[in-house]
């Protein structure tokens, strides 16, 4: 008998190959099952964190409750994973986050604080402020703290002004343990608990009453305080500028409380927090403090009043201006008289559905930061004054009364924005209407108490056509804006309060700039707000400004003060434009002759 060894070897080889193949398929199958189980466990863990984290207490702060502790999940915008993330959001994607509810140190009895009609007529969104404190400032503060701890005394040696300065710094640092444990987050949270005693509406909730009307419930539920640790230096983020990703409004946790996007309004199940704060710590030692308050509760003046008072308390000082919460000062009249409110400024109309989607018919909106020197502002005012001499018909009986910086800058930017809408200025159609909305503070007009806390603003509206705005001298736009602002008297504010009462309190009555379709401009001036005086104990901010995300459908700008180290009258402009319009306005020689980058104007402190 002859044995066929070669055939047997072939059979054994085939069997071995099949065995290896089966093992490979089994391993892949086991891996896929494990992967699915891990994903399910992670998803369940995230849901459990959201649901149960509000019941976990932070024992280190008797006046606060930990909402979520040391979460290393995404802290930035929840973006589509298929789309590339911007630089900032990439850095924030895996940042460590801690969330805490901070309550008033001395809670008040729960009560409703009825909103005024001026509260109800503003856009239901969050107003945002961001303050950057550079690493050098923070290191000097920490060094002072360490020196004080080692010396055990608030006094310094030697004489002269420098010795007094050092002694003052040491004395300031000596009280830090009483104000929050000696660290940045501790000082901010403990002083926030104290300042919420006075600004207690910010510890409340926007909620629906039994009749379905939204109102402010002062229930001591607290402000949300987020701490984010980023494993990158601040300079990796680029230039200092408004950064909505650092506001704290974009995380999935915050969105679960306030909703995905404006309008931010409460429903029957989820009363809405009205104060959200984020402290971002960078690897280099710099920090950013984002403060957000619901616009329905406070306007820019009142919001900055709160932050400035918070900074005073953090430094161990008393609040220099106590808030006044008597919103009944703005009740409607009897009988109602809404006759001064025309349909050019306020309306109950809603935006057409085909334009409600962000960017519908437009490129996405972006924010640009530009600076203008005080010298150029003064030159612009002189130009308008000279035009008034050549065109006396535009002086409105004011004689030669100089136009203000706000009037001249507004006219200049209104015209520049109108030009930027077209690739060729000749494309401007004859008679296409454009409106300019200027937000006006009514505190002096209504003789309100100095510390009134709430909304006392409305929008003045100037109207013309784009071709005429381009053709006429700059004083033409300036006088239209002056006329519109002058028309907003105390009586106009009272008429607006009556108009809202007559047309409905359900949020349908709004400034028409909210429903713009791309040919209007909205302006707000924060250049007199003390945003560079907000010193929490470690010095003034290197950069401060509004921190609102870009808004589609309307062109807008906000004027900010510049850093205190620059020339008198210098201002920073935050431009809200669609991408193609921004490219054209930056290429506009008339615009670039006035506005430059903030670096060129030396408006930023080094960080």
HELIX and SHEET records of a PDB file:
HELIX    1   1 UNK A    5  UNK A   52  1                                  48    
HELIX    2   2 UNK A   53  UNK A   55  5                                   3    
HELIX    3   3 UNK A   87  UNK A   92  1                                   6    
HELIX    4   4 UNK A  117  UNK A  120  1                                   4    
HELIX    5   5 UNK A  135  UNK A  151  1                                  17    
HELIX    6   6 UNK A  160  UNK A  174  1                                  15    
HELIX    7   7 UNK A  177  UNK A  179  5                                   3    
HELIX    8   8 UNK A  184  UNK A  195  1                                  12    
HELIX    9   9 UNK A  200  UNK A  203  5                                   4    
HELIX   10  10 UNK A  234  UNK A  237  5                                   4    
HELIX   11  11 UNK A  244  UNK A  246  5                                   3    
HELIX   12  12 UNK A  252  UNK A  258  1                                   7    
HELIX   13  13 UNK A  300  UNK A  314  1                                  15    
HELIX   14  14 UNK A  327  UNK A  330  5                                   4    
HELIX   15  15 UNK A  353  UNK A  355  5                                   3    
HELIX   16  16 UNK A  374  UNK A  390  1                                  17    
HELIX   17  17 UNK A  392  UNK A  394  5                                   3    
HELIX   18  18 UNK A  405  UNK A  420  1                                  16    
HELIX   19  19 UNK A  425  UNK A  427  5                                   3    
HELIX   20  20 UNK A  466  UNK A  471  1                                   6    
HELIX   21  21 UNK A  474  UNK A  486  1                                  13    
HELIX   22  22 UNK A  490  UNK A  503  1                                  14    
HELIX   23  23 UNK A  512  UNK A  515  5                                   4    
HELIX   24  24 UNK A  531  UNK A  533  5                                   3    
HELIX   25  25 UNK A  579  UNK A  587  1                                   9    
HELIX   26  26 UNK A  589  UNK A  592  1                                   4    
SHEET    1   A 7 UNK A  64  UNK A  71  0                                        
SHEET    2   A 7 UNK A  96  UNK A 102 -1                                        
SHEET    3   A 7 UNK A 223  UNK A 229 -1                                        
SHEET    4   A 7 UNK A 275  UNK A 281  1                                        
SHEET    5   A 7 UNK A 287  UNK A 294 -1                                        
SHEET    6   A 7 UNK A 126  UNK A 133 -1                                        
SHEET    7   A 7 UNK A 543  UNK A 546 -1                                        
SHEET    1   B 4 UNK A 111  UNK A 113  0                                        
SHEET    2   B 4 UNK A 214  UNK A 218 -1                                        
SHEET    3   B 4 UNK A 205  UNK A 208 -1                                        
SHEET    4   B 4 UNK A 272  UNK A 273 -1                                        
SHEET    1   C 2 UNK A 346  UNK A 347  0                                        
SHEET    2   C 2 UNK A 510  UNK A 511 -1                                        
SHEET    1   D 6 UNK A 365  UNK A 372  0                                        
SHEET    2   D 6 UNK A 571  UNK A 578 -1                                        
SHEET    3   D 6 UNK A 555  UNK A 561 -1                                        
SHEET    4   D 6 UNK A 521  UNK A 526  1                                        
SHEET    5   D 6 UNK A 433  UNK A 441  1                                        
SHEET    6   D 6 UNK A 457  UNK A 465 -1                                        
END                                                                             
